[in-house]
Structure formats: structure tokens, C-alpha cells
Amino acid sequence: TKLQSTMEQSLKRAMEVKKEKEKAIEHTMEKAVQDASERGDFNPMAVMRALRKHEADKPTAKKFEGAQEDVGVDHTRLLYLISTYTSSANRGAFPALSAEEGPDSELWVRKTQLLVLIYECIRAGALDYDYAPMAETIGSKRVWLNISQEGVDDLDDMREVGFLVGMKLSS
């Protein structure tokens, strides 16, 4: 499916970034060893300083403004999942909405359905979250659902920062 291929591409990019980082560290190590051997005094502390300098020189991950977390792979995948389900390409699945609201109206994902999607992505291996059973009220019944508190926390972080918009309705 399209979501699976996108997740695979995201994983490939993450692995490529990891390989590039390892190459840069290896290059830094080689250069430090070469510089030390040219001077005739190999100093392991110089190698450690060079590695720390490399860490300081590399660009830092984007930070959420107002939050303490980095934009990670799971955040990106979660945003992609939500954008996929709320994109205008899915209007054909909701003909009544298209007729009533018009072409410029927004699509929304309900919380329960989003929690189920997060759980299914965890089971498929697309998201790296933990989950546990939790009682939720659906209609007038209490139902046990496998819910990821990490996923809910990431959703709250992204809503707090402004990446997502939340709306509370009682229906």
C-alpha cells in the first residue's frame, strides 16, 4: 500500500542518514589519527576532542518551539498518517460531505479512529510506540482498546506547537 511504501522510504532515509553520520565520524577519526601520526604524538584525548567538535559542528535536529522534544521519525510518520486521512484526495470516500460542505471544507479524523490507526501502525511496525489496554467510552458503552500513550503524547505535543488542530465535539 501507499502508506507502507512511504514508511519504507522514511526508514531507508533514516538508515542513509545514519550511514552518512558514521562516515563523517570515521572521516573525523582518520583525520585526527593522521594529524597525530604526522606530529608523531598519537593522543587519544585529541581524537575524543575531534569527535566532540564534530558533534558540535553538525546541525542539530529541529526542535518544537515551546516543546522539549525533537521532531523524530515517529512524529513525521504520525503527521503523514493524519495528512493522508485528511487529504482532499479522500473526498470521494465521503460523497455526502462533498455535496454539503463544498470542495474547500476540511476533513477531520476522530480521536478513536486515530487511536486505532496508531495501534494498527504499531502492529505493522511503522511506528515505534508501546501500547496497553485502556477503557474508552464509545457511545454509551465502555470498551477496552489498545492505546499508545506515547502516540497520544506526540499528538498533544504537535497540537500544542501548531502542527495539528484539535476540535472537541460531542456527537
C-alpha positions as CSV (number, residue, x, y, z in Angstrom):
1,T,0.0,0.0,0.0
2,K,1.0,3.6,-0.3
3,L,1.4,4.1,3.4
4,Q,3.6,1.1,3.7
5,S,5.8,2.3,0.8
6,T,6.1,5.7,2.3
7,M,7.0,4.2,5.7
8,E,9.7,2.1,3.9
9,Q,11.1,5.2,2.2
10,S,11.2,7.0,5.5
11,L,13.1,4.1,7.1
12,K,15.5,4.0,4.2
13,R,16.2,7.7,4.5
14,A,16.8,7.3,8.3
15,M,19.3,4.5,7.5
16,E,21.1,6.6,4.9
17,V,21.4,9.5,7.4
18,K,22.8,7.0,9.9
19,K,25.4,5.8,7.4
20,E,26.4,9.3,6.5
21,K,26.9,10.1,10.2
22,E,29.0,7.0,10.6
23,K,31.1,8.0,7.6
24,A,31.6,11.5,8.9
25,I,32.7,10.2,12.3
26,E,35.1,7.7,10.6
27,H,36.5,10.5,8.5
28,T,37.0,12.7,11.6
29,M,38.7,9.8,13.3
30,E,41.0,9.2,10.4
31,K,41.9,12.8,10.1
32,A,42.6,13.1,13.9
33,V,44.8,9.9,13.8
34,Q,46.6,11.2,10.7
35,D,47.3,14.6,12.2
36,A,48.6,13.0,15.4
37,S,50.7,10.5,13.5
38,E,52.3,13.3,11.3
39,R,53.3,15.1,14.5
40,G,54.5,11.8,16.0
41,D,52.3,12.0,19.1
42,F,49.2,10.0,19.0
43,N,46.9,11.3,21.7
44,P,43.5,9.5,22.3
45,M,42.2,12.7,24.0
46,A,42.8,14.6,20.8
47,V,40.7,12.0,19.0
48,M,37.9,12.5,21.6
49,R,38.1,16.3,21.2
50,A,37.8,15.9,17.5
51,L,34.8,13.8,17.9
52,R,33.2,16.3,20.2
53,K,34.0,19.1,17.8
54,H,32.3,17.1,15.0
55,E,29.2,16.6,17.2
56,A,29.2,20.4,17.9
57,D,29.6,21.3,14.3
58,K,26.8,19.1,12.9
59,P,23.3,20.7,12.5
60,T,21.0,20.0,15.4
61,A,17.6,18.4,15.0
62,K,14.7,20.8,14.6
63,K,13.1,21.5,18.0
64,F,9.4,22.1,18.5
65,E,9.0,25.7,19.6
66,G,7.5,25.5,23.0
67,A,8.2,21.8,23.5
68,Q,11.2,19.9,24.7
69,E,11.2,17.1,22.0
70,D,12.9,16.7,18.7
71,V,10.9,16.1,15.5
72,G,11.5,12.4,15.2
73,V,10.7,9.7,12.7
74,D,7.6,8.7,14.6
75,H,6.4,12.4,14.7
76,T,6.9,12.6,11.0
77,R,5.1,9.3,10.3
78,L,2.2,10.3,12.5
79,L,1.8,13.6,10.7
80,Y,2.0,11.8,7.4
81,L,-0.7,9.4,8.6
82,I,-3.0,12.2,9.6
83,S,-2.4,14.1,6.4
84,T,-3.1,11.0,4.3
85,Y,-6.5,10.5,6.0
86,T,-7.4,14.2,5.9
87,S,-6.2,15.0,2.3
88,S,-8.6,16.2,-0.3
89,A,-7.9,13.1,-2.3
90,N,-10.1,11.2,0.1
91,R,-13.2,13.4,-0.7
92,G,-14.6,10.7,-2.9
93,A,-14.9,8.4,0.1
94,F,-17.3,11.0,1.6
95,P,-19.8,12.0,-1.1
96,A,-22.3,13.4,1.4
97,L,-19.6,15.7,2.8
98,S,-18.6,16.9,-0.7
99,A,-22.1,17.8,-1.6
100,E,-22.9,19.6,1.7
101,E,-19.7,21.4,2.6
102,G,-18.2,22.2,-0.8
103,P,-14.7,21.5,-2.1
104,D,-12.8,23.8,0.3
105,S,-14.0,22.2,3.6
106,E,-11.6,20.3,5.8
107,L,-11.7,16.7,6.6
108,W,-11.2,15.6,10.3
109,V,-10.2,12.4,11.9
110,R,-12.0,11.3,15.1
111,K,-9.9,10.5,18.1
112,T,-11.0,6.9,18.5
113,Q,-10.4,6.2,14.8
114,L,-7.0,7.9,15.0
115,L,-6.0,5.8,18.1
116,V,-7.0,2.6,16.2
117,L,-4.9,3.8,13.2
118,I,-1.9,4.4,15.5
119,Y,-2.4,0.9,17.0
120,E,-2.5,-0.7,13.6
121,C,0.7,1.2,12.5
122,I,2.4,-0.1,15.7
123,R,1.4,-3.7,14.9
124,A,2.6,-3.3,11.3
125,G,5.9,-2.0,12.6
126,A,5.5,1.5,11.1
127,L,5.5,3.3,14.5
128,D,7.8,2.6,17.4
129,Y,5.4,3.1,20.3
130,D,4.3,0.9,23.1
131,Y,0.6,0.3,23.8
132,A,-1.6,-1.1,26.6
133,P,-5.3,-1.8,27.0
134,M,-7.3,1.1,28.3
135,A,-11.0,1.6,28.8
136,E,-12.7,4.1,26.4
137,T,-16.3,5.2,26.2
138,I,-17.8,4.7,22.8
139,G,-21.4,5.8,22.6
140,S,-22.8,4.6,25.9
141,K,-20.5,1.6,26.3
142,R,-17.1,1.2,27.8
143,V,-14.8,-0.7,25.5
144,W,-11.2,-1.8,26.0
145,L,-8.9,-0.5,23.3
146,N,-5.1,-0.9,22.9
147,I,-3.9,2.7,23.2
148,S,-0.4,4.1,22.9
149,Q,0.2,6.8,25.5
150,E,3.4,7.8,23.5
151,G,1.2,8.3,20.4
152,V,-1.3,10.4,22.4
153,D,1.6,12.4,23.9
154,D,3.1,13.0,20.5
155,L,-0.3,14.1,19.2
156,D,-0.7,16.5,22.1
157,D,2.8,17.9,21.5
158,M,2.1,18.5,17.8
159,R,-1.2,20.1,18.6
160,E,0.4,22.4,21.2
161,V,3.0,23.5,18.7
162,G,0.5,24.1,16.0
163,F,1.3,21.2,13.6
164,L,-2.2,19.9,14.3
165,V,-5.6,21.4,15.0
166,G,-7.9,19.7,17.5
167,M,-11.6,20.2,17.8
168,K,-13.8,18.8,20.6
169,L,-17.4,17.9,19.6
170,S,-20.0,15.8,21.4
171,S,-21.9,13.8,18.9
